[in-house]
Amino acid sequence: MPSVSAEAPGAGITMTDDIAVTDAKVRIPEGISVRVRVPASSANLGPGFDCLGVALGIYDEIIVETTADGIEVEVTGQAADEVPHDGSHLVARAIARGLSAGGAIAPGLKLRCVNAIPHSRGLGSSAAAAVSGLAAASGLLAEAGIRPPFDPDELVQLSSEFEGHPDNAAASVLGSAVVTWTEQGGPENRYRARRLVVHPDITATVFVPDTESSTSFTRGLLPDSVPRHDAIFNVSRAALAVVALTSDPTALFAATDDRLHQGYRAEAMAPTAALVAELRERGFAATVSGAGPTVLVLSIGPVPADVREVASASGFVASTVAIAGGVEISRSSD
Protein backbone atom coordinates (compact mmCIF):
# COMPACT_ATOMS: atom_id res chain seq x y z
CA MET A 1 0.00 0.00 0.00
CA PRO A 2 1.44 3.42 -0.87
CA SER A 3 2.27 5.80 1.93
CA VAL A 4 -0.12 8.71 2.23
CA SER A 5 0.35 12.02 3.99
CA ALA A 6 -2.77 14.08 4.38
CA GLU A 7 -2.75 17.84 4.65
CA ALA A 8 -5.31 19.90 6.44
CA PRO A 9 -8.52 20.66 4.54
CA GLY A 10 -8.00 23.49 2.08
CA ALA A 11 -4.21 22.99 1.94
CA GLY A 12 -4.30 21.98 -1.73
CA ILE A 13 -2.73 18.94 -3.36
CA THR A 14 0.49 17.12 -2.44
CA MET A 15 2.06 14.02 -3.96
CA THR A 16 3.19 10.89 -2.14
CA ASP A 17 4.35 7.86 -4.12
CA ASP A 18 2.51 9.11 -7.22
CA ILE A 19 -0.78 9.20 -5.32
CA ALA A 20 -2.23 12.70 -5.05
CA VAL A 21 -3.74 13.86 -1.79
CA THR A 22 -6.25 16.69 -1.73
CA ASP A 23 -8.13 18.04 1.28
CA ALA A 24 -7.04 15.01 3.32
CA LYS A 25 -8.41 12.64 0.65
CA VAL A 26 -6.26 10.41 -1.54
CA ARG A 27 -6.83 11.14 -5.23
CA ILE A 28 -7.26 7.92 -7.21
CA PRO A 29 -5.37 7.98 -10.52
CA GLU A 30 -7.07 7.78 -13.90
CA GLY A 31 -7.60 4.48 -15.69
CA ILE A 32 -8.45 2.25 -12.74
CA SER A 33 -11.57 0.21 -13.37
CA VAL A 34 -13.66 -2.49 -11.72
CA ARG A 35 -16.73 -4.57 -12.55
CA VAL A 36 -19.52 -5.28 -10.05
CA ARG A 37 -22.39 -7.76 -10.22
CA VAL A 38 -25.13 -7.46 -7.60
CA PRO A 39 -28.29 -9.55 -7.08
CA ALA A 40 -31.87 -8.45 -6.56
CA SER A 41 -33.49 -9.12 -3.22
CA SER A 42 -36.85 -9.69 -1.59
CA ALA A 43 -37.45 -8.32 1.88
CA ASN A 44 -39.80 -9.26 4.72
CA LEU A 45 -40.65 -12.80 3.43
CA GLY A 46 -44.04 -12.34 5.06
CA PRO A 47 -43.60 -11.86 8.83
CA GLY A 48 -40.03 -10.52 8.97
CA PHE A 49 -40.78 -6.85 8.33
CA ASP A 50 -37.46 -4.99 7.88
CA CYS A 51 -35.49 -7.93 9.28
CA LEU A 52 -35.63 -10.87 6.81
CA GLY A 53 -34.44 -10.89 3.23
CA VAL A 54 -33.29 -13.19 0.46
CA ALA A 55 -31.02 -12.61 -2.53
CA LEU A 56 -32.51 -13.49 -5.91
CA GLY A 57 -30.77 -14.36 -9.17
CA ILE A 58 -31.61 -11.22 -11.14
CA TYR A 59 -28.49 -9.10 -11.54
CA ASP A 60 -27.45 -5.53 -12.21
CA GLU A 61 -23.90 -5.08 -13.50
CA ILE A 62 -21.73 -1.98 -13.59
CA ILE A 63 -18.28 -1.15 -14.89
CA VAL A 64 -16.62 1.88 -13.31
CA GLU A 65 -13.48 3.60 -14.54
CA THR A 66 -11.72 6.60 -13.04
CA THR A 67 -11.22 9.49 -15.48
CA ALA A 68 -9.62 12.94 -15.51
CA ASP A 69 -12.77 14.83 -14.58
CA GLY A 70 -16.55 14.83 -14.69
CA ILE A 71 -19.09 12.05 -14.26
CA GLU A 72 -20.42 10.13 -17.24
CA VAL A 73 -23.21 7.60 -16.70
CA GLU A 74 -24.40 5.21 -19.40
CA VAL A 75 -27.44 3.07 -18.56
CA THR A 76 -29.04 0.22 -20.49
CA GLY A 77 -31.84 -2.13 -19.53
CA GLN A 78 -34.45 -1.52 -16.83
CA ALA A 79 -35.44 2.15 -16.30
CA ALA A 80 -32.64 3.34 -18.59
CA ASP A 81 -34.68 6.38 -19.66
CA GLU A 82 -35.98 7.15 -16.17
CA VAL A 83 -32.83 7.47 -14.06
CA PRO A 84 -30.38 10.41 -14.09
CA HIS A 85 -27.22 10.15 -16.17
CA ASP A 86 -25.06 12.42 -14.06
CA GLY A 87 -23.60 12.58 -10.57
CA SER A 88 -27.06 12.39 -9.00
CA HIS A 89 -27.42 8.77 -10.17
CA LEU A 90 -27.67 6.54 -7.07
CA VAL A 91 -24.71 4.38 -8.12
CA ALA A 92 -22.54 7.46 -8.64
CA ARG A 93 -23.56 8.86 -5.24
CA ALA A 94 -22.81 5.51 -3.59
CA ILE A 95 -19.37 5.40 -5.21
CA ALA A 96 -18.60 8.88 -3.89
CA ARG A 97 -19.76 7.85 -0.42
CA GLY A 98 -17.66 4.70 -0.49
CA LEU A 99 -14.55 6.50 -1.66
CA SER A 100 -15.02 9.12 1.05
CA ALA A 101 -15.39 6.40 3.68
CA GLY A 102 -12.10 4.98 2.42
CA GLY A 103 -10.37 8.35 2.56
CA ALA A 104 -10.26 8.91 -1.19
CA ILE A 105 -11.78 10.85 -4.08
CA ALA A 106 -11.86 10.29 -7.83
CA PRO A 107 -11.48 13.35 -10.09
CA GLY A 108 -13.78 11.78 -12.66
CA LEU A 109 -15.82 8.63 -13.22
CA LYS A 110 -17.26 6.78 -16.16
CA LEU A 111 -20.08 4.35 -15.30
CA ARG A 112 -21.65 1.75 -17.52
CA CYS A 113 -24.75 0.29 -15.87
CA VAL A 114 -26.65 -2.73 -17.22
CA ASN A 115 -29.90 -3.02 -15.27
CA ALA A 116 -31.91 -6.23 -15.11
CA ILE A 117 -33.62 -5.67 -11.75
CA PRO A 118 -37.07 -4.11 -12.30
CA HIS A 119 -37.44 -0.71 -10.63
CA SER A 120 -40.12 0.07 -8.05
CA ARG A 121 -41.36 -3.52 -8.01
CA GLY A 122 -40.25 -4.67 -4.55
CA LEU A 123 -37.09 -6.41 -5.74
CA GLY A 124 -34.52 -4.19 -4.06
CA SER A 125 -33.40 -2.14 -7.06
CA SER A 126 -32.37 0.88 -4.97
CA ALA A 127 -30.52 -1.28 -2.45
CA ALA A 128 -28.76 -3.07 -5.32
CA ALA A 129 -27.70 0.29 -6.77
CA ALA A 130 -26.31 1.39 -3.41
CA VAL A 131 -24.49 -1.92 -2.91
CA SER A 132 -23.06 -1.86 -6.43
CA GLY A 133 -21.72 1.68 -6.03
CA LEU A 134 -20.17 0.99 -2.64
CA ALA A 135 -18.71 -2.30 -3.88
CA ALA A 136 -17.25 -0.46 -6.88
CA ALA A 137 -15.67 2.08 -4.53
CA SER A 138 -14.26 -0.79 -2.50
CA GLY A 139 -12.74 -2.28 -5.65
CA LEU A 140 -11.28 1.03 -6.79
CA LEU A 141 -9.70 1.63 -3.37
CA ALA A 142 -8.12 -1.82 -3.42
CA GLU A 143 -6.93 -1.58 -7.04
CA ALA A 144 -5.32 1.78 -6.28
CA GLY A 145 -3.54 0.25 -3.31
CA ILE A 146 -5.12 2.69 -0.86
CA ARG A 147 -6.73 0.16 1.49
CA PRO A 148 -8.09 -3.40 1.52
CA PRO A 149 -11.63 -3.94 0.21
CA PHE A 150 -14.49 -3.18 2.56
CA ASP A 151 -15.41 -6.23 4.59
CA PRO A 152 -19.03 -7.49 4.51
CA ASP A 153 -19.95 -5.71 7.73
CA GLU A 154 -18.72 -2.39 6.32
CA LEU A 155 -20.67 -2.90 3.10
CA VAL A 156 -23.83 -3.77 5.04
CA GLN A 157 -23.46 -0.64 7.16
CA LEU A 158 -22.73 1.76 4.32
CA SER A 159 -25.41 0.43 1.98
CA SER A 160 -28.05 0.24 4.72
CA GLU A 161 -27.48 3.92 5.44
CA PHE A 162 -28.86 4.67 1.98
CA GLU A 163 -31.98 2.58 2.63
CA GLY A 164 -32.59 3.34 6.30
CA HIS A 165 -32.99 -0.39 6.98
CA PRO A 166 -30.72 -3.33 6.20
CA ASP A 167 -32.87 -6.20 4.89
CA ASN A 168 -32.53 -5.65 1.12
CA ALA A 169 -29.01 -4.25 1.26
CA ALA A 170 -27.68 -7.05 3.47
CA ALA A 171 -29.21 -9.70 1.20
CA SER A 172 -27.50 -8.18 -1.85
CA VAL A 173 -24.18 -7.94 0.01
CA LEU A 174 -24.14 -11.37 1.68
CA GLY A 175 -26.33 -13.46 -0.63
CA SER A 176 -28.57 -16.38 0.37
CA ALA A 177 -31.02 -15.30 3.10
CA VAL A 178 -30.31 -12.88 5.92
CA VAL A 179 -31.51 -11.94 9.37
CA THR A 180 -30.91 -8.25 10.05
CA TRP A 181 -31.31 -5.84 12.94
CA THR A 182 -30.57 -2.23 13.84
CA GLU A 183 -28.72 -1.10 16.95
CA GLN A 184 -29.68 2.43 17.94
CA GLY A 185 -27.54 4.73 20.01
CA GLY A 186 -24.94 7.38 19.42
CA PRO A 187 -24.95 9.65 16.37
CA GLU A 188 -25.62 6.84 13.86
CA ASN A 189 -27.56 3.61 13.72
CA ARG A 190 -25.53 0.44 13.43
CA TYR A 191 -26.94 -2.00 10.90
CA ARG A 192 -26.21 -5.68 11.45
CA ALA A 193 -26.84 -8.88 9.49
CA ARG A 194 -26.18 -12.59 9.62
CA ARG A 195 -26.32 -14.88 6.61
CA LEU A 196 -28.49 -18.01 6.58
CA VAL A 197 -27.73 -20.99 4.37
CA VAL A 198 -30.96 -21.63 2.46
CA HIS A 199 -32.10 -25.25 2.23
CA PRO A 200 -31.18 -26.62 -1.23
CA ASP A 201 -34.73 -27.83 -1.93
CA ILE A 202 -36.18 -24.31 -1.81
CA THR A 203 -37.11 -22.66 -5.12
CA ALA A 204 -38.01 -18.99 -5.53
CA THR A 205 -40.59 -17.75 -8.04
CA VAL A 206 -41.34 -14.08 -8.59
CA PHE A 207 -44.57 -12.79 -10.11
CA VAL A 208 -43.81 -9.33 -11.48
CA PRO A 209 -46.55 -6.97 -12.72
CA ASP A 210 -46.23 -3.94 -15.00
CA THR A 211 -47.35 -1.59 -12.24
CA GLU A 212 -44.95 0.12 -9.87
CA SER A 213 -45.06 0.86 -6.15
CA SER A 214 -43.52 3.52 -3.93
CA THR A 215 -41.90 2.23 -0.74
CA SER A 216 -42.37 5.57 1.00
CA PHE A 217 -46.07 5.58 0.11
CA THR A 218 -46.75 2.03 1.26
CA ARG A 219 -44.82 2.60 4.50
CA GLY A 220 -47.14 5.51 5.15
CA LEU A 221 -50.08 3.09 5.19
CA LEU A 222 -48.77 1.22 8.23
CA PRO A 223 -50.12 2.00 11.73
CA ASP A 224 -47.90 3.19 14.55
CA SER A 225 -49.07 0.31 16.76
CA VAL A 226 -50.61 -3.12 16.27
CA PRO A 227 -52.58 -5.44 18.56
CA ARG A 228 -50.47 -7.55 20.90
CA HIS A 229 -51.80 -10.82 19.48
CA ASP A 230 -50.72 -9.74 15.98
CA ALA A 231 -47.24 -8.88 17.25
CA ILE A 232 -46.97 -12.28 18.95
CA PHE A 233 -48.20 -13.96 15.78
CA ASN A 234 -45.48 -12.32 13.69
CA VAL A 235 -42.71 -12.99 16.19
CA SER A 236 -43.54 -16.70 16.11
CA ARG A 237 -43.76 -16.81 12.31
CA ALA A 238 -40.51 -14.89 11.83
CA ALA A 239 -38.72 -17.31 14.15
CA LEU A 240 -40.26 -20.21 12.27
CA ALA A 241 -39.11 -18.66 8.98
CA VAL A 242 -35.48 -19.13 10.02
CA VAL A 243 -36.17 -22.83 10.60
CA ALA A 244 -38.12 -23.20 7.35
CA LEU A 245 -35.46 -21.45 5.26
CA THR A 246 -32.55 -23.44 6.64
CA SER A 247 -33.66 -26.89 7.74
CA ASP A 248 -37.37 -27.60 7.29
CA PRO A 249 -38.90 -26.14 4.10
CA THR A 250 -42.13 -28.04 4.77
CA ALA A 251 -42.85 -25.24 7.27
CA LEU A 252 -42.65 -22.48 4.63
CA PHE A 253 -46.39 -21.98 4.32
CA ALA A 254 -46.93 -21.28 8.02
CA ALA A 255 -43.64 -19.40 8.25
CA THR A 256 -44.62 -16.83 5.60
CA ASP A 257 -47.92 -15.76 7.14
CA ASP A 258 -48.16 -12.16 8.30
CA ARG A 259 -50.39 -9.79 10.25
CA LEU A 260 -48.02 -6.85 10.60
CA HIS A 261 -47.93 -5.08 7.24
CA GLN A 262 -49.44 -6.85 4.22
CA GLY A 263 -53.06 -6.43 5.26
CA TYR A 264 -52.64 -2.69 5.82
CA ARG A 265 -51.18 -2.28 2.32
CA ALA A 266 -53.65 -4.54 0.54
CA GLU A 267 -56.08 -1.86 -0.62
CA ALA A 268 -53.27 0.09 -2.31
CA MET A 269 -52.13 -3.04 -4.19
CA ALA A 270 -55.38 -4.90 -4.80
CA PRO A 271 -54.12 -7.16 -7.65
CA THR A 272 -51.06 -8.11 -5.58
CA ALA A 273 -53.12 -8.85 -2.49
CA ALA A 274 -55.57 -10.89 -4.56
CA LEU A 275 -52.78 -12.96 -6.11
CA VAL A 276 -51.16 -13.60 -2.72
CA ALA A 277 -54.53 -14.74 -1.35
CA GLU A 278 -55.21 -17.03 -4.32
CA LEU A 279 -51.76 -18.61 -4.21
CA ARG A 280 -52.03 -19.21 -0.48
CA GLU A 281 -55.47 -20.76 -0.95
CA ARG A 282 -53.73 -23.22 -3.29
CA GLY A 283 -51.16 -24.00 -0.58
CA PHE A 284 -48.23 -21.93 -1.82
CA ALA A 285 -46.07 -19.83 0.52
CA ALA A 286 -46.82 -16.54 -1.23
CA THR A 287 -45.91 -13.12 0.17
CA VAL A 288 -45.65 -9.55 -1.04
CA SER A 289 -42.03 -8.97 -2.08
CA GLY A 290 -40.82 -6.02 -0.04
CA ALA A 291 -43.19 -3.10 -0.54
CA GLY A 292 -44.65 -4.78 -3.64
CA PRO A 293 -46.21 -5.05 -6.07
CA THR A 294 -44.20 -8.21 -6.95
CA VAL A 295 -45.30 -11.46 -5.33
CA LEU A 296 -42.73 -13.97 -4.08
CA VAL A 297 -43.33 -17.69 -3.66
CA LEU A 298 -40.87 -19.92 -1.82
CA SER A 299 -41.60 -23.56 -2.48
CA ILE A 300 -40.18 -27.06 -2.69
CA GLY A 301 -39.78 -27.38 -6.43
CA PRO A 302 -41.14 -25.10 -9.17
CA VAL A 303 -44.60 -23.55 -9.25
CA PRO A 304 -46.81 -25.57 -11.69
CA ALA A 305 -47.68 -24.19 -15.11
CA ASP A 306 -51.40 -23.86 -14.35
CA VAL A 307 -50.64 -21.60 -11.38
CA ARG A 308 -48.39 -19.46 -13.57
CA GLU A 309 -51.24 -19.13 -16.04
CA VAL A 310 -53.54 -17.87 -13.30
CA ALA A 311 -50.97 -15.20 -12.44
CA SER A 312 -50.50 -14.31 -16.09
CA ALA A 313 -54.22 -13.73 -16.49
CA SER A 314 -53.96 -11.16 -13.69
CA GLY A 315 -51.09 -9.33 -15.40
CA PHE A 316 -48.14 -10.92 -13.60
CA VAL A 317 -45.12 -12.48 -15.33
CA ALA A 318 -43.80 -15.49 -13.42
CA SER A 319 -40.09 -16.35 -13.35
CA THR A 320 -38.23 -19.01 -11.40
CA VAL A 321 -35.03 -17.48 -10.06
CA ALA A 322 -32.09 -18.84 -8.13
CA ILE A 323 -31.33 -18.08 -4.52
CA ALA A 324 -28.31 -15.93 -5.28
CA GLY A 325 -24.89 -15.40 -3.85
CA GLY A 326 -23.73 -11.97 -2.74
CA VAL A 327 -22.19 -9.05 -4.58
CA GLU A 328 -19.19 -9.84 -6.79
CA ILE A 329 -16.29 -7.45 -7.49
CA SER A 330 -13.66 -8.08 -10.17
CA ARG A 331 -11.28 -6.23 -12.49
CA SER A 332 -13.23 -4.96 -15.49
CA SER A 333 -10.94 -6.91 -17.79
CA ASP A 334 -11.75 -10.22 -16.02
C-alpha positions as CSV (number, residue, x, y, z in Angstrom):
1,M,0.0,0.0,0.0
2,P,1.4,3.4,-0.9
3,S,2.3,5.8,1.9
4,V,-0.1,8.7,2.2
5,S,0.4,12.0,4.0
6,A,-2.8,14.1,4.4
7,E,-2.7,17.8,4.7
8,A,-5.3,19.9,6.4
9,P,-8.5,20.7,4.5
10,G,-8.0,23.5,2.1
11,A,-4.2,23.0,1.9
12,G,-4.3,22.0,-1.7
13,I,-2.7,18.9,-3.4
14,T,0.5,17.1,-2.4
15,M,2.1,14.0,-4.0
16,T,3.2,10.9,-2.1
17,D,4.3,7.9,-4.1
18,D,2.5,9.1,-7.2
19,I,-0.8,9.2,-5.3
20,A,-2.2,12.7,-5.1
21,V,-3.7,13.9,-1.8
22,T,-6.3,16.7,-1.7
23,D,-8.1,18.0,1.3
24,A,-7.0,15.0,3.3
25,K,-8.4,12.6,0.7
26,V,-6.3,10.4,-1.5
27,R,-6.8,11.1,-5.2
28,I,-7.3,7.9,-7.2
29,P,-5.4,8.0,-10.5
30,E,-7.1,7.8,-13.9
31,G,-7.6,4.5,-15.7
32,I,-8.5,2.3,-12.7
33,S,-11.6,0.2,-13.4
34,V,-13.7,-2.5,-11.7
35,R,-16.7,-4.6,-12.5
36,V,-19.5,-5.3,-10.0
37,R,-22.4,-7.8,-10.2
38,V,-25.1,-7.5,-7.6
39,P,-28.3,-9.5,-7.1
40,A,-31.9,-8.5,-6.6
41,S,-33.5,-9.1,-3.2
42,S,-36.8,-9.7,-1.6
43,A,-37.4,-8.3,1.9
44,N,-39.8,-9.3,4.7
45,L,-40.7,-12.8,3.4
46,G,-44.0,-12.3,5.1
47,P,-43.6,-11.9,8.8
48,G,-40.0,-10.5,9.0
49,F,-40.8,-6.8,8.3
50,D,-37.5,-5.0,7.9
51,C,-35.5,-7.9,9.3
52,L,-35.6,-10.9,6.8
53,G,-34.4,-10.9,3.2
54,V,-33.3,-13.2,0.5
55,A,-31.0,-12.6,-2.5
56,L,-32.5,-13.5,-5.9
57,G,-30.8,-14.4,-9.2
58,I,-31.6,-11.2,-11.1
59,Y,-28.5,-9.1,-11.5
60,D,-27.4,-5.5,-12.2
61,E,-23.9,-5.1,-13.5
62,I,-21.7,-2.0,-13.6
63,I,-18.3,-1.2,-14.9
64,V,-16.6,1.9,-13.3
65,E,-13.5,3.6,-14.5
66,T,-11.7,6.6,-13.0
67,T,-11.2,9.5,-15.5
68,A,-9.6,12.9,-15.5
69,D,-12.8,14.8,-14.6
70,G,-16.5,14.8,-14.7
71,I,-19.1,12.1,-14.3
72,E,-20.4,10.1,-17.2
73,V,-23.2,7.6,-16.7
74,E,-24.4,5.2,-19.4
75,V,-27.4,3.1,-18.6
76,T,-29.0,0.2,-20.5
77,G,-31.8,-2.1,-19.5
78,Q,-34.4,-1.5,-16.8
79,A,-35.4,2.1,-16.3
80,A,-32.6,3.3,-18.6
81,D,-34.7,6.4,-19.7
82,E,-36.0,7.2,-16.2
83,V,-32.8,7.5,-14.1
84,P,-30.4,10.4,-14.1
85,H,-27.2,10.2,-16.2
86,D,-25.1,12.4,-14.1
87,G,-23.6,12.6,-10.6
88,S,-27.1,12.4,-9.0
89,H,-27.4,8.8,-10.2
90,L,-27.7,6.5,-7.1
91,V,-24.7,4.4,-8.1
92,A,-22.5,7.5,-8.6
93,R,-23.6,8.9,-5.2
94,A,-22.8,5.5,-3.6
95,I,-19.4,5.4,-5.2
96,A,-18.6,8.9,-3.9
97,R,-19.8,7.8,-0.4
98,G,-17.7,4.7,-0.5
99,L,-14.5,6.5,-1.7
100,S,-15.0,9.1,1.1
101,A,-15.4,6.4,3.7
102,G,-12.1,5.0,2.4
103,G,-10.4,8.3,2.6
104,A,-10.3,8.9,-1.2
105,I,-11.8,10.8,-4.1
106,A,-11.9,10.3,-7.8
107,P,-11.5,13.4,-10.1
108,G,-13.8,11.8,-12.7
109,L,-15.8,8.6,-13.2
110,K,-17.3,6.8,-16.2
111,L,-20.1,4.4,-15.3
112,R,-21.6,1.8,-17.5
113,C,-24.8,0.3,-15.9
114,V,-26.6,-2.7,-17.2
115,N,-29.9,-3.0,-15.3
116,A,-31.9,-6.2,-15.1
117,I,-33.6,-5.7,-11.7
118,P,-37.1,-4.1,-12.3
119,H,-37.4,-0.7,-10.6
120,S,-40.1,0.1,-8.1
121,R,-41.4,-3.5,-8.0
122,G,-40.3,-4.7,-4.5
123,L,-37.1,-6.4,-5.7
124,G,-34.5,-4.2,-4.1
125,S,-33.4,-2.1,-7.1
126,S,-32.4,0.9,-5.0
127,A,-30.5,-1.3,-2.5
128,A,-28.8,-3.1,-5.3
129,A,-27.7,0.3,-6.8
130,A,-26.3,1.4,-3.4
131,V,-24.5,-1.9,-2.9
132,S,-23.1,-1.9,-6.4
133,G,-21.7,1.7,-6.0
134,L,-20.2,1.0,-2.6
135,A,-18.7,-2.3,-3.9
136,A,-17.3,-0.5,-6.9
137,A,-15.7,2.1,-4.5
138,S,-14.3,-0.8,-2.5
139,G,-12.7,-2.3,-5.6
140,L,-11.3,1.0,-6.8
141,L,-9.7,1.6,-3.4
142,A,-8.1,-1.8,-3.4
143,E,-6.9,-1.6,-7.0
144,A,-5.3,1.8,-6.3
145,G,-3.5,0.3,-3.3
146,I,-5.1,2.7,-0.9
147,R,-6.7,0.2,1.5
148,P,-8.1,-3.4,1.5
149,P,-11.6,-3.9,0.2
150,F,-14.5,-3.2,2.6
151,D,-15.4,-6.2,4.6
152,P,-19.0,-7.5,4.5
153,D,-20.0,-5.7,7.7
154,E,-18.7,-2.4,6.3
155,L,-20.7,-2.9,3.1
156,V,-23.8,-3.8,5.0
157,Q,-23.5,-0.6,7.2
158,L,-22.7,1.8,4.3
159,S,-25.4,0.4,2.0
160,S,-28.1,0.2,4.7
161,E,-27.5,3.9,5.4
162,F,-28.9,4.7,2.0
163,E,-32.0,2.6,2.6
164,G,-32.6,3.3,6.3
165,H,-33.0,-0.4,7.0
166,P,-30.7,-3.3,6.2
167,D,-32.9,-6.2,4.9
168,N,-32.5,-5.7,1.1
169,A,-29.0,-4.2,1.3
170,A,-27.7,-7.0,3.5
171,A,-29.2,-9.7,1.2
172,S,-27.5,-8.2,-1.8
173,V,-24.2,-7.9,0.0
174,L,-24.1,-11.4,1.7
175,G,-26.3,-13.5,-0.6
176,S,-28.6,-16.4,0.4
177,A,-31.0,-15.3,3.1
178,V,-30.3,-12.9,5.9
179,V,-31.5,-11.9,9.4
180,T,-30.9,-8.2,10.1
181,W,-31.3,-5.8,12.9
182,T,-30.6,-2.2,13.8
183,E,-28.7,-1.1,16.9
184,Q,-29.7,2.4,17.9
185,G,-27.5,4.7,20.0
186,G,-24.9,7.4,19.4
187,P,-24.9,9.6,16.4
188,E,-25.6,6.8,13.9
189,N,-27.6,3.6,13.7
190,R,-25.5,0.4,13.4
191,Y,-26.9,-2.0,10.9
192,R,-26.2,-5.7,11.4
193,A,-26.8,-8.9,9.5
194,R,-26.2,-12.6,9.6
195,R,-26.3,-14.9,6.6
196,L,-28.5,-18.0,6.6
197,V,-27.7,-21.0,4.4
198,V,-31.0,-21.6,2.5
199,H,-32.1,-25.2,2.2
200,P,-31.2,-26.6,-1.2
201,D,-34.7,-27.8,-1.9
202,I,-36.2,-24.3,-1.8
203,T,-37.1,-22.7,-5.1
204,A,-38.0,-19.0,-5.5
205,T,-40.6,-17.8,-8.0
206,V,-41.3,-14.1,-8.6
207,F,-44.6,-12.8,-10.1
208,V,-43.8,-9.3,-11.5
209,P,-46.5,-7.0,-12.7
210,D,-46.2,-3.9,-15.0
211,T,-47.4,-1.6,-12.2
212,E,-44.9,0.1,-9.9
213,S,-45.1,0.9,-6.2
214,S,-43.5,3.5,-3.9
215,T,-41.9,2.2,-0.7
216,S,-42.4,5.6,1.0
217,F,-46.1,5.6,0.1
218,T,-46.7,2.0,1.3
219,R,-44.8,2.6,4.5
220,G,-47.1,5.5,5.2
221,L,-50.1,3.1,5.2
222,L,-48.8,1.2,8.2
223,P,-50.1,2.0,11.7
224,D,-47.9,3.2,14.5
225,S,-49.1,0.3,16.8
226,V,-50.6,-3.1,16.3
227,P,-52.6,-5.4,18.6
228,R,-50.5,-7.5,20.9
229,H,-51.8,-10.8,19.5
230,D,-50.7,-9.7,16.0
231,A,-47.2,-8.9,17.3
232,I,-47.0,-12.3,18.9
233,F,-48.2,-14.0,15.8
234,N,-45.5,-12.3,13.7
235,V,-42.7,-13.0,16.2
236,S,-43.5,-16.7,16.1
237,R,-43.8,-16.8,12.3
238,A,-40.5,-14.9,11.8
239,A,-38.7,-17.3,14.2
240,L,-40.3,-20.2,12.3
241,A,-39.1,-18.7,9.0
242,V,-35.5,-19.1,10.0
243,V,-36.2,-22.8,10.6
244,A,-38.1,-23.2,7.4
245,L,-35.5,-21.5,5.3
246,T,-32.5,-23.4,6.6
247,S,-33.7,-26.9,7.7
248,D,-37.4,-27.6,7.3
249,P,-38.9,-26.1,4.1
250,T,-42.1,-28.0,4.8
251,A,-42.9,-25.2,7.3
252,L,-42.6,-22.5,4.6
253,F,-46.4,-22.0,4.3
254,A,-46.9,-21.3,8.0
255,A,-43.6,-19.4,8.2
256,T,-44.6,-16.8,5.6
257,D,-47.9,-15.8,7.1
258,D,-48.2,-12.2,8.3
259,R,-50.4,-9.8,10.3
260,L,-48.0,-6.8,10.6
261,H,-47.9,-5.1,7.2
262,Q,-49.4,-6.9,4.2
263,G,-53.1,-6.4,5.3
264,Y,-52.6,-2.7,5.8
265,R,-51.2,-2.3,2.3
266,A,-53.7,-4.5,0.5
267,E,-56.1,-1.9,-0.6
268,A,-53.3,0.1,-2.3
269,M,-52.1,-3.0,-4.2
270,A,-55.4,-4.9,-4.8
271,P,-54.1,-7.2,-7.6
272,T,-51.1,-8.1,-5.6
273,A,-53.1,-8.9,-2.5
274,A,-55.6,-10.9,-4.6
275,L,-52.8,-13.0,-6.1
276,V,-51.2,-13.6,-2.7
277,A,-54.5,-14.7,-1.3
278,E,-55.2,-17.0,-4.3
279,L,-51.8,-18.6,-4.2
280,R,-52.0,-19.2,-0.5
281,E,-55.5,-20.8,-1.0
282,R,-53.7,-23.2,-3.3
283,G,-51.2,-24.0,-0.6
284,F,-48.2,-21.9,-1.8
285,A,-46.1,-19.8,0.5
286,A,-46.8,-16.5,-1.2
287,T,-45.9,-13.1,0.2
288,V,-45.7,-9.5,-1.0
289,S,-42.0,-9.0,-2.1
290,G,-40.8,-6.0,0.0
291,A,-43.2,-3.1,-0.5
292,G,-44.6,-4.8,-3.6
293,P,-46.2,-5.1,-6.1
294,T,-44.2,-8.2,-7.0
295,V,-45.3,-11.5,-5.3
296,L,-42.7,-14.0,-4.1
297,V,-43.3,-17.7,-3.7
298,L,-40.9,-19.9,-1.8
299,S,-41.6,-23.6,-2.5
300,I,-40.2,-27.1,-2.7
301,G,-39.8,-27.4,-6.4
302,P,-41.1,-25.1,-9.2
303,V,-44.6,-23.6,-9.3
304,P,-46.8,-25.6,-11.7
305,A,-47.7,-24.2,-15.1
306,D,-51.4,-23.9,-14.3
307,V,-50.6,-21.6,-11.4
308,R,-48.4,-19.5,-13.6
309,E,-51.2,-19.1,-16.0
310,V,-53.5,-17.9,-13.3
311,A,-51.0,-15.2,-12.4
312,S,-50.5,-14.3,-16.1
313,A,-54.2,-13.7,-16.5
314,S,-54.0,-11.2,-13.7
315,G,-51.1,-9.3,-15.4
316,F,-48.1,-10.9,-13.6
317,V,-45.1,-12.5,-15.3
318,A,-43.8,-15.5,-13.4
319,S,-40.1,-16.3,-13.4
320,T,-38.2,-19.0,-11.4
321,V,-35.0,-17.5,-10.1
322,A,-32.1,-18.8,-8.1
323,I,-31.3,-18.1,-4.5
324,A,-28.3,-15.9,-5.3
325,G,-24.9,-15.4,-3.8
326,G,-23.7,-12.0,-2.7
327,V,-22.2,-9.0,-4.6
328,E,-19.2,-9.8,-6.8
329,I,-16.3,-7.4,-7.5
330,S,-13.7,-8.1,-10.2
331,R,-11.3,-6.2,-12.5
332,S,-13.2,-5.0,-15.5
333,S,-10.9,-6.9,-17.8
334,D,-11.7,-10.2,-16.0
